[in-house]
Amino acid sequence: MTLQLHRPDGTGGLVPTPPAGRSRAEDWRKGLRSYRWRAAPLRNSEMNPTSTLAAVTFWVVLAGLTFALLLIGYGSHFWR
């Protein structure tokens, strides 16, 4: 219990009260944002994951291109 959240009630007890200057309805995250930079709220990239098909396609295409590059390089005797 702190005096920041509990104020004397005049009869010897403490009454919970919100901090001065702020209402409970106010979004506490607004106090974390820099008004100087007008930063937009950060998005969570994990909420929009890459689809499985797109990820598998990417790696298969990358492996195919790598294999083709190696075949062309060794076939033309670029790498000896």
Backbone bond lengths (Angstrom), bond angles and torsions (degrees), N, CA, C in turn:
res aa  C-N    CA-C-N  psi(-1)  N-CA   C-N-CA  omega(-1)  CA-C   N-CA-C  phi
1 M - - - 1.432 - - 1.532 108.82 -
2 T 1.315 116.19 129.20 1.454 120.39 178.08 1.518 109.40 -125.94
3 L 1.297 116.63 161.74 1.460 120.60 177.37 1.522 111.90 -75.63
4 Q 1.346 117.00 -8.61 1.455 118.84 175.78 1.523 110.50 -70.15
5 L 1.320 117.84 -34.98 1.449 121.15 -177.36 1.523 113.29 -109.21
6 H 1.322 118.08 -10.43 1.463 121.80 -178.51 1.525 108.53 -130.27
7 R 1.311 116.31 122.56 1.462 122.45 -178.55 1.529 109.37 -109.79
8 P 1.321 116.60 150.01 1.475 118.86 175.98 1.529 110.09 -62.55
9 D 1.336 116.14 141.49 1.462 119.94 -179.12 1.528 113.00 -97.91
10 G 1.296 118.57 0.64 1.454 121.57 177.62 1.519 113.55 94.22
11 T 1.308 118.14 -12.35 1.462 120.60 179.21 1.522 111.33 -114.79
12 G 1.309 116.76 14.77 1.461 120.59 178.51 1.505 114.42 98.28
13 G 1.321 118.04 -2.62 1.465 121.59 178.94 1.515 111.48 -106.48
14 L 1.304 115.24 178.59 1.459 121.40 178.04 1.520 108.77 -118.07
15 V 1.332 115.54 140.27 1.457 122.25 179.33 1.521 107.87 -118.86
16 P 1.353 118.37 129.36 1.463 119.06 177.15 1.522 111.06 -67.36
17 T 1.312 116.94 132.48 1.459 123.11 178.08 1.521 108.68 -138.59
18 P 1.326 117.52 151.31 1.467 119.53 177.49 1.527 110.01 -70.66
19 P 1.316 117.37 157.66 1.468 119.65 177.15 1.521 111.03 -59.96
20 A 1.324 116.12 149.13 1.464 121.63 -178.31 1.522 110.35 -65.29
21 G 1.333 114.94 138.27 1.455 119.44 174.95 1.515 113.88 88.41
22 R 1.305 118.47 -5.66 1.456 120.42 -178.54 1.518 109.03 -132.89
23 S 1.288 116.02 141.44 1.459 119.69 174.28 1.522 108.54 -99.07
24 R 1.305 115.71 158.87 1.467 119.71 -179.74 1.518 111.49 -67.40
25 A 1.328 116.51 -26.84 1.456 120.08 -178.13 1.527 112.17 -75.71
26 E 1.318 117.58 -17.57 1.458 120.46 -178.54 1.515 110.22 -67.91
27 D 1.302 115.61 138.68 1.453 121.01 -179.93 1.527 109.19 -71.71
28 W 1.321 116.40 121.00 1.469 120.04 -177.64 1.516 111.62 -68.21
29 R 1.321 118.12 -19.14 1.465 120.07 179.81 1.523 112.10 -71.35
30 K 1.335 116.80 -22.91 1.461 119.10 178.05 1.522 110.86 -60.96
31 G 1.327 116.95 -31.83 1.458 120.95 178.38 1.509 113.22 -71.70
32 L 1.335 117.06 -17.01 1.460 120.69 -179.85 1.520 112.51 -90.04
33 R 1.334 116.95 -22.31 1.455 120.20 -178.12 1.519 111.12 -79.87
34 S 1.309 115.78 147.32 1.451 121.02 177.61 1.525 109.47 -86.93
35 Y 1.310 116.89 115.75 1.453 120.25 177.60 1.520 110.84 -71.89
36 R 1.310 116.27 -20.44 1.454 120.25 -179.34 1.525 110.75 -66.60
37 W 1.317 116.73 -40.16 1.454 120.39 -176.10 1.525 112.36 -94.71
38 R 1.315 117.77 -8.46 1.461 122.39 -176.60 1.524 110.65 50.99
39 A 1.299 114.95 47.20 1.457 120.74 -176.96 1.516 110.96 -69.22
40 A 1.302 114.78 137.31 1.462 120.13 176.30 1.529 108.62 -79.15
41 P 1.294 117.89 155.07 1.463 119.48 177.16 1.529 110.19 -61.80
42 L 1.307 116.13 141.37 1.454 120.53 -178.69 1.524 110.41 -76.80
43 R 1.305 115.52 138.10 1.456 120.35 176.34 1.523 108.71 -90.42
44 N 1.287 115.80 151.27 1.457 121.32 177.24 1.521 107.59 -92.16
45 S 1.332 117.29 111.20 1.458 121.03 -176.53 1.522 112.08 -67.59
46 E 1.321 118.18 -20.42 1.449 120.68 179.92 1.524 111.68 -74.09
47 M 1.309 117.80 -14.33 1.457 120.18 -179.70 1.527 111.41 -77.84
48 N 1.327 118.33 -18.47 1.453 122.22 177.78 1.518 108.52 -120.49
49 P 1.328 118.11 72.07 1.459 119.68 -176.43 1.529 111.34 -71.23
50 T 1.316 115.59 155.39 1.454 121.43 176.19 1.517 108.84 -69.08
51 S 1.307 116.19 139.38 1.467 119.14 -180.00 1.527 109.77 -67.18
52 T 1.307 116.19 153.20 1.461 121.60 -178.97 1.521 110.92 -62.37
53 L 1.324 117.20 -41.71 1.459 121.21 -179.83 1.530 111.20 -61.32
54 A 1.326 117.65 -43.36 1.467 120.99 179.72 1.517 111.09 -65.88
55 A 1.331 118.05 -39.60 1.459 121.05 -179.64 1.525 111.11 -67.48
56 V 1.325 116.75 -45.01 1.470 120.21 179.49 1.521 110.44 -64.84
57 T 1.328 116.85 -41.79 1.464 120.67 178.35 1.522 110.99 -60.82
58 F 1.318 117.48 -43.49 1.465 120.96 179.30 1.524 110.99 -58.40
59 W 1.329 117.63 -49.31 1.466 120.59 -176.69 1.522 112.25 -69.20
60 V 1.322 118.11 -35.21 1.469 120.57 178.11 1.527 109.98 -67.87
61 V 1.317 117.56 -43.42 1.469 120.93 178.06 1.528 110.18 -64.04
62 L 1.322 117.73 -42.92 1.461 120.34 178.55 1.522 111.30 -62.22
63 A 1.330 117.31 -42.68 1.467 120.43 178.23 1.524 110.69 -64.51
64 G 1.336 117.22 -40.84 1.468 120.82 178.99 1.518 112.19 -63.73
65 L 1.337 116.82 -43.34 1.469 119.83 178.01 1.523 111.71 -64.58
66 T 1.325 116.75 -39.61 1.464 120.38 178.47 1.531 110.58 -63.86
67 F 1.328 115.80 -44.20 1.457 120.20 179.35 1.528 110.55 -62.86
68 A 1.339 116.97 -43.06 1.469 120.54 179.00 1.521 111.06 -63.95
69 L 1.325 117.39 -40.11 1.463 120.78 178.37 1.525 110.76 -62.82
70 L 1.318 117.04 -41.60 1.469 120.21 178.64 1.534 111.08 -66.23
71 L 1.335 117.08 -41.99 1.470 119.79 178.64 1.524 111.61 -62.88
72 I 1.323 116.24 -44.17 1.472 119.99 179.29 1.522 110.02 -65.99
73 G 1.328 118.22 -41.79 1.463 121.34 -179.14 1.516 112.66 -63.90
74 Y 1.334 116.94 -45.00 1.455 119.68 179.57 1.528 111.65 -76.38
75 G 1.341 117.46 -31.93 1.463 120.42 179.01 1.508 112.27 -68.73
76 S 1.326 117.99 -32.58 1.469 120.98 179.26 1.522 111.65 -91.66
77 H 1.313 116.99 6.81 1.481 124.08 -179.13 1.525 111.89 59.65
78 F 1.346 115.85 28.24 1.469 119.70 174.57 1.514 110.15 -67.68
79 W 1.326 116.13 -41.46 1.451 121.38 173.85 1.506 108.62 -105.01
80 R 1.280 117.69 121.68 1.470 119.93 -179.01 1.491 109.41 -115.02
